[in-house]
Amino acid sequence: MSVLENPGVRLENPRYRLSRVTVTVFAVLLATGVAEGAADYARRSPKIEQHVAGTNAITVHVLIAVAAAAVAVAVSIQARRSRRPTRQRGPSPWAAPFSAGAASRLRQTIRFAGGLSLPNLARTVAAVPLVLVLLYTPFRMGMQITGGLDPNATVNAWGGPTYLGALLAHYLDGTVGFYAAAFLLSRLLLPAAAANRSVNHENR
C-alpha cells in the first residue's frame, strides 16, 4: 500500500519520525555540557587575562555566517522544489540527523547488516569520527552556555571578547560542523533500502 493510498503509512515509516534515543542522547549531552561549563566557571581565575588583538576571528565568522546562510537557503529551496509529492518526501534536511531513519541506518551499519566485507568495514570505520563530532557538538554547545560566563573564556575566544559574541561564534561553528558531519555520515551509512530490508528480515 502506498503513502498516497494510506497517509497513516507515512506516520509509521521511520523516515518520518524523530528518534527518541537520538534526541534523548543529544539532550543529555547538552545538559552534561552545561554542567561541565558551570564547573569550569566555578573554578575560574579571579585574574582577568589581557585581550590579544586578532584572536577573535570576527571577520572570518561573518564570512562563515554568510556562506552558511546561503547554503541553508539553497537547501531549503531544493527541498521545496523536490519533484516528489509532499507526502512522499523524506524528513526536513534540518531534522534528518535526528530522524529514526538515520538512527536505523547507523545501527544497521554498525551491525554490518549488509554483510561483513571490506567496503562495509571501511564504511563503519569512517563513520566513527563523524559520529563523535555529532556527539561532541551538543556537549560543547552546553559548555559554552555556562563556561562562557567566565570573562577569561571569551576575552580571546572566537567571537569574543563579549559573552554573546563568543556564544554566537561557537554556536555557528558547532552548527556548521554538525550538519557537515551529518551530511558526510548520510553518504557513508548503509543505504536506507538495505537497512529496511535487514530490519524486515529480522522481524520475520
Sequence and secondary structure as in RCSB ss.txt:
>XXXX:A:sequence
MSVLENPGVRLENPRYRLSRVTVTVFAVLLATGVAEGAADYARRSPKIEQHVAGTNAITVHVLIAVAAAAVAVAV
SIQARRSRRPTRQRGPSPWAAPFSAGAASRLRQTIRFAGGLSLPNLARTVAAVPLVLVLLYTPFRMGMQITGGLD
PNATVNAWGGPTYLGALLAHYLDGTVGFYAAAFLLSRLLLPAAAANRSVNHENR
>XXXX:A:secstr
  TTT THHHHHSGGGSB HHHHHHHHHHHHHHHHHHHHHHHT  SS     TT S HHHHHHHHHHHHHHHHHH
HHHHHT SS GGGS S TTTGGGBHHHHHHHHHHHTTTT S HHHHHHHHHHHHHHHHHHHHHHHHHHHHHHTTS
HHHHTTSTT SSHHHHHHHHHHHHHHHHHHHHHHHHHHS  HHHHHHHHHHHH 
